């Protein structure tokens, strides 16, 4: 069966997540334009040139203090500033990533699963308040 566009791009986000150097949670992201062309990909891990998270002795019970999030990496490596982009991500963005997503002109975010509850304003609330479409794939429908 041919996967839907959302299934396809979330499958690629899951593949990108496998490159993550974070031992706590592997997250991947794929940024596409309004025509479905891939602009960039990203995964979470230490900044370029830094030791990997495991070498920095991160506490796996707490959020990593060294990792750049997958969404931020995907946004940083895209030179496309056209509106109506879609970001596919394996876990829902945190508040800081959601603010960057909104500022980068992303119009739609598709997540494979919800992740974390935050104190105060959540990442999903930031996106919704900015009139950014947020969709979560039904469990079992993403191509992993």
C-alpha positions as CSV (number, residue, x, y, z in Angstrom):
1,X,0.0,0.0,0.0
2,X,1.3,3.4,-0.9
3,X,1.8,5.6,2.2
4,X,0.1,9.0,2.4
5,X,2.3,12.1,2.1
6,X,2.2,12.5,5.9
7,X,3.1,8.9,6.5
8,X,6.0,9.2,4.1
9,X,7.5,12.3,5.7
10,X,7.0,11.1,9.2
11,X,8.8,7.9,8.2
12,X,11.7,10.0,7.0
13,X,11.6,11.9,10.3
14,X,11.8,8.6,12.2
15,X,14.8,7.6,10.0
16,X,16.5,11.0,10.8
17,X,15.9,10.3,14.5
18,X,18.1,7.2,14.2
19,X,21.1,9.6,13.7
20,X,20.5,11.3,17.1
21,X,23.3,11.2,19.6
22,X,20.9,11.7,22.5
23,X,20.5,8.7,24.8
24,X,17.3,9.9,26.4
25,X,15.1,10.5,23.4
26,X,15.8,10.3,19.7
27,X,13.8,12.9,17.7
28,X,13.9,13.6,14.0
29,X,12.3,16.3,11.9
30,X,11.7,16.9,8.1
31,X,10.9,20.3,6.7
32,X,9.0,20.4,3.4
33,X,7.7,23.2,1.2
34,X,4.0,23.6,0.2
35,X,4.6,21.3,-2.8
36,X,6.0,18.5,-0.7
37,X,9.7,19.0,-1.6
38,X,12.2,18.3,1.2
39,X,14.0,21.5,2.3
40,X,16.0,20.0,5.2
41,X,16.1,17.4,7.9
42,X,17.3,17.4,11.5
43,X,17.8,15.3,14.5
44,X,18.7,16.1,18.1
45,X,22.2,16.0,19.5
46,X,25.1,18.0,20.6
47,X,26.2,21.0,18.5
48,X,28.7,20.4,15.7
49,X,32.2,19.9,17.1
50,X,31.0,19.1,20.6
51,X,31.3,15.7,22.3
52,X,28.2,13.5,21.9
53,X,25.7,13.5,24.8
54,X,26.9,10.2,26.1
55,X,30.4,11.6,26.4
56,X,29.1,14.6,28.2
57,X,27.6,12.3,30.8
58,X,24.0,13.6,30.5
59,X,21.5,12.5,33.1
60,X,19.0,10.4,31.2
61,X,16.3,11.1,33.7
62,X,16.3,14.8,32.9
63,X,16.1,16.9,29.7
64,X,19.5,17.2,28.1
65,X,21.3,20.5,28.7
66,X,23.6,20.1,25.6
67,X,21.3,18.9,22.8
68,X,20.1,21.0,20.0
69,X,16.5,19.9,19.2
70,X,15.7,18.3,15.9
71,X,13.2,21.0,14.9
72,X,15.8,23.7,15.4
73,X,18.4,21.8,13.3
74,X,15.9,21.4,10.5
75,X,15.1,25.1,10.6
76,X,18.7,26.2,10.8
77,X,19.7,24.2,7.7
78,X,16.9,25.4,5.5
79,X,17.5,28.5,3.5
80,X,13.9,28.6,2.3
81,X,11.9,31.5,3.7
82,X,8.7,30.9,1.8
83,X,5.5,30.5,3.9
84,X,3.3,27.4,4.0
85,X,6.0,25.0,4.9
86,X,5.2,21.8,6.8
87,X,7.4,20.4,9.6
88,X,7.1,16.6,10.3
89,X,8.5,15.7,13.7
90,X,8.5,12.4,15.7
91,X,7.5,14.1,19.0
92,X,5.6,17.3,19.7
93,X,7.8,20.4,19.9
94,X,8.7,22.1,23.2
95,X,7.9,25.8,23.7
96,X,11.2,27.1,22.5
97,X,11.1,25.1,19.3
98,X,7.5,26.1,18.8
99,X,8.5,29.8,18.9
100,X,11.3,29.2,16.4
101,X,8.8,27.2,14.2
102,X,6.4,30.1,14.2
103,X,9.1,32.6,13.5
104,X,10.4,30.6,10.5
105,X,7.0,30.8,8.7
106,X,6.0,27.1,9.1
107,X,2.2,26.9,8.5
108,X,1.6,23.2,9.5
109,X,3.2,20.8,12.0
110,X,2.5,17.0,11.8
111,X,3.6,15.0,14.9
112,X,3.9,11.3,15.4
113,X,3.2,11.5,19.1
114,X,2.6,14.0,21.9
115,X,5.6,14.4,24.2
116,X,6.0,16.1,27.5
117,X,3.8,18.3,29.6
118,X,5.3,21.7,30.3
119,X,4.8,24.2,33.1
120,X,3.1,27.3,31.7
121,X,2.5,27.6,28.0
122,X,3.1,24.4,26.0
123,X,4.7,24.2,22.6
124,X,1.5,23.0,21.1
125,X,-0.4,26.0,22.6
126,X,2.3,28.3,21.0
127,X,1.6,26.8,17.6
128,X,-2.1,26.9,17.9
129,X,-2.1,30.5,19.1
130,X,-0.1,31.4,16.0
131,X,-2.7,29.8,13.8
132,X,-0.3,27.1,12.8
133,X,-2.1,23.9,11.9
134,X,-1.1,21.0,14.2
135,X,-2.0,17.4,13.4
136,X,-1.1,14.2,15.2
137,X,-1.0,11.0,13.2
138,X,-3.2,8.3,14.7
139,X,-1.1,5.7,16.5
140,X,-0.1,2.9,14.2
141,X,-0.5,4.9,11.0
142,X,2.9,6.4,10.8
143,X,5.5,4.5,8.6
144,X,8.3,3.6,11.0
